[in-house]
Amino acid sequence: MPSLPFSDLRPPSSATAPPRGPSTAPRGTARGALENTLPTIMDGEAAPLQEPVRAPQDLAAGLLIAAFGLAALWLGRDWPTGTLAYVQSGFFPRMIGLLMVLAGAVVTGRSLLAHGAGLPAWGWRPLLGVTAAVLAFAGTVELLGLVPAVLILVGLGNLAGQPLRPVPLAFLGGTLAAGCVALFVWGLGLPLRVWP
């Protein structure tokens, strides 16, 4: 019986096996991505996994905002909220706490979907400056009144970052103080002392 002409099933000598090393194709192309992944899988090594957190800075910010919102809700849990027609002392802390939790959830969810910046080096100056400003406001708003407390808040907060020049700083402090008086004292009628 004559032999069939299938004795040599190997590919022609011009077709060589793909190289085992890194590909020379650009990484952004589909061919480059496939050639760089297949040898890793064929060699028995684990293929690189994509990390679930694509924006660590956004994740940290979202969790921090949500934590502050939850703390505000817990601290104001016993305060009376009243109604929209008659707002009481717990209404705004609860509303702001809920908004902060919602904003934190949105930022945290975005960190899992969109690429963003990594965690920067720890900045002590902004942390200490903002913390000192908030604590000073909380300690002086009843003792000195709303306007001096807002001015102290703006002055200490100015030390947390790139300091403003005196004229823009005074304009910012005056605008914020006037806005707080107009909103909380005149608009909402909250019993806050304006001056010492």
C-alpha positions in Angstrom: 0.0 0.0 0.0 1.6 3.3 -1.0 2.2 5.8 1.9 0.1 8.9 2.1 1.9 12.2 1.4 1.4 13.4 5.0 4.7 12.4 6.4 5.8 15.9 7.3 3.1 17.9 9.0 5.5 20.4 10.5 5.1 24.1 9.4 7.5 25.4 6.8 10.9 26.5 8.0 10.0 30.2 7.4 7.3 30.1 10.2 9.1 30.1 13.5 7.6 29.8 17.0 6.8 33.1 18.7 9.6 34.3 21.0 9.3 33.6 24.7 10.6 37.0 25.8 8.9 40.3 25.8 7.1 41.4 22.6 8.4 44.0 20.3 4.9 45.1 19.5 3.7 48.3 21.2 2.0 47.7 24.5 -1.1 49.7 23.6 -2.0 47.4 20.7 -4.1 44.2 21.1 -1.3 42.1 19.6 1.2 43.4 22.1 -1.1 42.8 25.0 -1.8 39.3 23.8 1.8 38.4 23.2 2.9 39.7 26.5 0.2 37.8 28.4 0.2 34.4 26.6 3.8 33.4 27.4 3.2 34.2 31.1 0.2 31.9 31.2 1.9 29.2 29.1 4.9 29.2 31.5 2.7 28.3 34.4 3.0 31.7 36.1 0.0 33.6 37.4 -1.2 36.3 35.1 -1.1 39.8 36.6 -4.4 40.7 38.2 -5.9 44.2 38.0 -6.2 45.9 41.3 -9.8 46.7 42.4 -8.8 50.2 43.6 -7.8 52.3 40.6 -7.7 55.6 42.5 -6.3 55.2 46.0 -6.4 58.9 46.7 -10.1 59.1 45.9 -10.8 56.0 48.0 -9.1 57.5 51.0 -10.9 60.8 50.6 -14.3 59.1 50.1 -13.9 57.0 53.2 -12.8 60.0 55.3 -15.8 62.1 54.1 -18.2 59.3 54.9 -16.6 58.8 58.3 -17.1 62.4 59.2 -20.7 62.2 58.0 -21.3 59.2 60.2 -19.7 60.9 63.1 -21.9 63.9 62.7 -25.0 61.7 62.5 -24.0 59.8 65.6 -23.2 63.0 67.6 -26.4 64.6 66.7 -28.6 61.6 67.1 -30.4 63.1 70.2 -30.9 66.6 68.9 -34.4 67.6 67.8 -34.7 68.2 64.1 -38.1 69.8 63.9 -39.7 70.4 60.5 -39.0 72.4 57.4 -41.3 75.1 58.7 -39.7 75.1 62.1 -36.1 74.1 62.0 -34.5 73.0 65.3 -30.9 72.5 66.3 -30.5 69.0 64.9 -31.8 69.6 61.4 -28.6 71.0 59.8 -26.1 68.6 61.5 -28.2 65.7 60.3 -28.7 67.0 56.8 -25.0 67.8 56.4 -24.1 64.4 57.9 -26.3 62.6 55.3 -24.9 64.7 52.5 -21.3 63.8 53.6 -22.1 60.1 53.7 -23.6 60.3 50.2 -20.7 62.3 48.9 -18.2 59.8 50.5 -20.0 56.9 48.9 -19.9 58.5 45.4 -16.2 59.3 45.7 -15.5 55.8 47.0 -17.4 54.2 44.1 -15.6 56.4 41.6 -12.2 55.2 43.0 -13.2 51.6 42.0 -14.2 52.6 38.4 -11.9 55.4 37.2 -8.1 55.7 37.3 -6.8 58.4 39.5 -3.8 59.5 41.6 -2.1 57.4 44.2 -1.8 58.4 47.8 0.6 61.4 48.2 3.1 61.8 51.0 1.5 62.7 54.3 1.1 66.5 54.8 1.3 67.5 58.4 0.9 71.2 57.9 -2.6 71.1 56.3 -3.8 68.5 58.8 -2.7 70.5 61.8 -3.8 73.9 60.4 -7.3 72.8 59.5 -7.7 70.9 62.8 -6.6 73.9 64.8 -8.9 76.2 62.8 -12.0 73.9 63.4 -11.2 73.5 67.1 -10.7 77.2 67.5 -14.0 77.9 65.9 -15.8 75.4 68.1 -14.2 76.9 71.2 -14.8 80.6 70.4 -18.2 80.7 68.7 -20.2 80.9 71.9 -17.6 82.8 73.9 -16.7 85.5 71.3 -19.6 85.4 68.9 -20.1 84.2 65.3 -18.1 87.0 63.5 -14.9 86.7 65.5 -15.0 82.9 65.4 -15.3 82.9 61.6 -12.4 85.4 61.3 -10.3 83.2 63.6 -11.3 80.1 61.5 -10.2 81.8 58.3 -6.9 83.1 59.9 -5.8 79.7 61.2 -7.0 77.9 58.1 -4.8 80.2 56.0 -1.8 78.7 57.7 -2.7 75.2 56.4 -1.7 75.8 52.8 -0.3 78.5 50.6 -0.9 81.7 52.7 -3.0 84.5 51.1 -1.9 88.1 51.2 -3.5 90.3 53.8 -6.0 92.0 51.5 -7.5 88.8 49.9 -7.5 87.2 53.3 -9.4 90.1 54.9 -11.9 90.0 52.0 -12.4 86.2 52.4 -12.9 86.5 56.1 -15.3 89.4 55.9 -17.3 87.7 53.1 -17.6 84.4 55.0 -18.5 86.2 58.3 -21.2 88.3 56.6 -22.6 85.2 54.8 -22.8 83.2 58.0 -24.6 86.0 59.8 -27.0 86.5 56.9 -27.7 82.8 56.6 -27.8 81.5 60.1 -28.9 84.6 62.2 -31.1 86.6 59.9 -32.3 83.9 57.5 -32.8 81.0 59.8 -33.2 82.9 63.0 -30.8 80.7 65.0 -30.0 82.0 68.4 -26.3 82.7 67.8 -24.4 85.6 69.3 -22.9 87.7 66.5 -20.4 89.8 68.5 -18.7 89.4 72.0 
